[in-house]
Amino acid sequence: MDVQEFREFGKAAVDYIADYFETIRDRPVLSSVKPGYLGELLPKEAPQTGESWQDVLQDVDRIIMPGLTHWQSPRFHAYYPTANSFPSVIGEMLSAGFGCVGLSWIASPAYTELEVVMMNWLGKLLNLPEEFLNCSEGPGGGIIQGSASEVTFIGLLAAKEKKVKDLMEANPALKETDIRGKLVAYSSDQSNSSVEKAGLLGSVPMKLLPANESGQLTAETLLEAIRQDKEQGLIPCYLVTSLGTTPTCAFDDLLELGPLCNREGIWLHVDAAYAGTAFVCPEYRYLMKGVELADSFNFNPHKWMLVNFDCSAMWVKNAKYLVEAFNVQRIYLKDNHNGLAPEYRHWQISLGRRFRALKLWFVLKIYGVEGIQKHVRGQIRLAKQFECLVLQDGRFEVCTSSMGLVTFRLKGDNDLTERLLEKLDQRKRIFVIAGHFGGKLVIRFAICSRLTNGDDVDLSWAEIKSQADGIVPMADLREEMKVKRSIGSFELTDTAREKIRCEKSK
Amino acid sequence: MDVQEFREFGKAAVDYIADYFETIRDRPVLSSVKPGYLGELLPKEAPQTGESWQDVLQDVDRIIMPGLTHWQSPRFHAYYPTANSFPSVIGEMLSAGFGCVGLSWIASPAYTELEVVMMNWLGKLLNLPEEFLNCSEGPGGGIIQGSASEVTFIGLLAAKEKKVKDLMEANPALKETDIRGKLVAYSSDQSNSSVEKAGLLGSVPMKLLPANESGQLTAETLLEAIRQDKEQGLIPCYLVTSLGTTPTCAFDDLLELGPLCNREGIWLHVDAAYAGTAFVCPEYRYLMKGVELADSFNFNPHKWMLVNFDCSAMWVKNAKYLVEAFNVQRIYLKDNHNGLAPEYRHWQISLGRRFRALKLWFVLKIYGVEGIQKHVRGQIRLAKQFECLVLQDGRFEVCTSSMGLVTFRLKGDNDLTERLLEKLDQRKRIFVIAGHFGGKLVIRFAICSRLTNGDDVDLSWAEIKSQADGIVPMADLREEMKVKRSIGSFELTDTAREKIRCEKSK
């Protein structure tokens, strides 16, 4: 393919993406294909001779498009958002176009240096303590990793490194292997599955302690776990807290857990993968109080901050422990700039790195701080709108509501909610997934796409309601309803929690 | 940014990349910026309000471009190639445009299924044993990972899992922790630094055994290491072999090492990160003889096969051990297609995954098998051309030559070669890096860019020669030269190895 063909193919592909976004609202969210569909459409082996780009683009439309579940559809409400924005898509393309690998400073100075500056911008945007930033005097700093999974694992490695070092310094008679075999880590049973996986990857038992009824890990629970483990000769080294848990977007209390970790020499990691973006808005920063007690902090701009996957921001208070856990210096990686710019390959799993800072820069420049704040506030408002709609229907109960996530269910046995989920899945007009909260099956409804507006939320709710009608008819329900209260212009059932004032959020 | 602006920005960015490739040959390969340059060009904080895309593209040109080391320049000869091709760049952009995350089959069936088919295409292209392929009856299969570093680490995790399981089955009285603490892994001192890192990540000592004078690990060395370790009660579980080592592109002999691993129950991993692409050409497949004895195999289409970073192809003979090392099933990841399509999240570190199969598909479709073979053969021919040029200059010695990599040095003390490297670095017209071979400092010269042609190789050599003139003048050398032999039309010094017949490769 020569340069001229690239110009043509590239522009056709840009139009293809633009057309896709102009029609995405009309597509069923979920794909209708059956497992194995694609293998039947493709030959069994690679073609011997090349094909034209026109053929390729037609095949994308014919073969790939039917097999997509449209994450950017305004009625995709599953998981948490995975960001997508036009500036970010173009940042990704330019990065691919340059085709460099930032494995050291000299391998492309702009790769390392833009990342340093972007991590400073981002840290300031969230009002993180100065000591986490590259621009501070100390040993702290930020880096873009691929995912929160990677970060949680890397944090664990650093925590192990630090604990082994600390104990051996305090008691030189100790053997390293004896310490390593006794290390233990904690998180709550509400943390993401990747936290448990990090324990498997890092060969450290990751104990998932029970959260309280609000989905938070308490200091009391942690303290008791530490006590028991220490009694058995184990060595606690790492706690993964969540600011915005996966099931319900609950926030652990860092002011409560932090001092305990600091006192016990436990590395405190804060996983704010989704909700961290909200700290761009000053009114939500109270939820991260105590972050100065943490050793590492992570959030994913690729979730809620309009930067395409992958872009996971990680800060550490002391990068020394990362570097020492990783550093393998060989001559073919030699360079003369150590110390003047971080050698990020020693902060991460892989040697090579894409230019992820570029798409982040594009998003911050083109949206500006105000654009991102507007995006966050708008999505939280849409979640409130949805919550109000659910609360007006007495067949449902809202279980939790936090940031852009509402969990709810049909009152009564779990099988009612399970049937509702099945019906919604079959119709493919919206995409929601199941969760568990307080021992009950719930539906997680997240505002995900940046395209979602008030009408979309109304449509998604109408879809849910219409399918619920086949399970619990409205008429039956009206008879069952015992308590009604009126708040403002809404008629609310007894499920309405006092603290919600729907009329205010409209 | 609305859809119309995206069309404009996107097309301008396509043209920007096209223009870049049309001018790349004229740019100095290495960047001239000083560490910290970029921080001085950017504000200290993110902009409060958004900027126009025109401003952003201008800033790319003004701020980023001077800080790039041009990996796709035809005179970039450092490390190994990092692939870049137009079809691949567009695949990356479309994948970003769709903005899905393939964390399960239903999360976008095309993501999983195209990857399954592409890994079959690729495996057949390399003539891998059937049992590694997804399309075989057995438990084998292929997956795209991010890097060879990740793969080596994941292979180690699977190897640990298997060894623990095997030993506990054989002897139920054994305790898991006792086994884990005694595991040990091997590779050669010629393997990539990521292999040593994998040991650190996986908490298993990775012993780097001395390679022979050809850069290969011998069965004799491995056998002795196993014997010693077993004597000390250790449990060997993992061997990382290299087909194409990083320093010199040497090939371990799988037919020699494989039976030993199989007999000892050691997981045999084959790292063919760079050179694996050569197996697309039947004439190089003799170098992977014995691959059927391996448990896992890896090569990076993002190195030599024209697919943009990241795209690292991994196959395992039994995926069960991967899945068991990783599997953390939670309700919010529930789906109904287990068994019908692989759930790749259980084969890798992160939960989320980009649509990397798309760019691989684009490359295979647009180049075709013949196009890729032509690319590989052409680059090997260029390396031969370079080797012949070096051999004609009696001041130099060629140390190794394999695939697209030639290592060479100025005869005599290392400091001559070191001075030459410094001069080349300062002039920034070509980019080569240092290596060590047989205790001597060498220069690694790799054919990297798909744009490199015979004239570029001549120019790169002229640059090296001109800088050598300031260190060892031609005249002096002529007096020192003792032995000369003539092969065909070339005058060769005593460093010319018998087996090379330059005239044949011209």
Interface residues (C-beta under 8 A of the other chain):
Chain A: M1 V3 Q4 E5 F6 R7 F9 G10 K11 A13 V14 D15 Y16 I17 A18 Y20 F21 E22 L30 S31 V33 P35 G36 Y37 L38 G39 L42 K44 E45 A46 P47 Q48 T49 G50 E51 S52 W53 D55 V56 D59 V60 I63 I64 M65 P66 G67 L68 T69 H70 W71 Q72 Y79 T82 A83 N84 S85 F86 P87 S88 V89 I90 E92 M93 L94 A96 G97 F98 G99 C100 V101 L103 W105 I106 A107 S108 P109 A110 Y111 E113 L114 V116 V117 N120 W121 L122 K124 L125 C135 G146 S147 S149 E150 F153 L157 T177 R180 G181 N192 S193 S194 E196 K197 L200 L201 G202 S203 T246 P247 N308 F309 D310 A325 F326 V328 Q329 R330 I331 Y332 L333 K334 H337 L340 A341 I349 S350 L351 G352 R354 L358 F362 L364 K365 I366 Y367 G368 V369 E370 G371 I433 A434 G435 H436 R444
Chain B: M1 V3 Q4 E5 F6 R7 F9 G10 K11 A13 V14 D15 Y16 I17 A18 Y20 F21 E22 L30 S31 V33 P35 G36 Y37 L38 G39 L42 K44 E45 A46 P47 Q48 T49 G50 E51 S52 W53 D55 V56 D59 V60 I63 I64 M65 P66 G67 L68 T69 H70 W71 Q72 Y79 T82 A83 N84 S85 F86 P87 S88 V89 I90 E92 M93 L94 A96 G97 F98 G99 C100 V101 L103 W105 I106 A107 S108 P109 A110 Y111 E113 L114 V116 V117 N120 W121 L122 K124 L125 C135 G146 S147 S149 E150 F153 L157 T177 R180 G181 N192 S193 S194 E196 K197 L200 L201 G202 S203 T246 P247 N308 F309 D310 A325 F326 V328 Q329 R330 I331 Y332 L333 K334 H337 L340 A341 I349 S350 L351 G352 R354 L358 F362 L364 K365 I366 Y367 G368 V369 E370 G371 I433 A434 G435 H436 R444
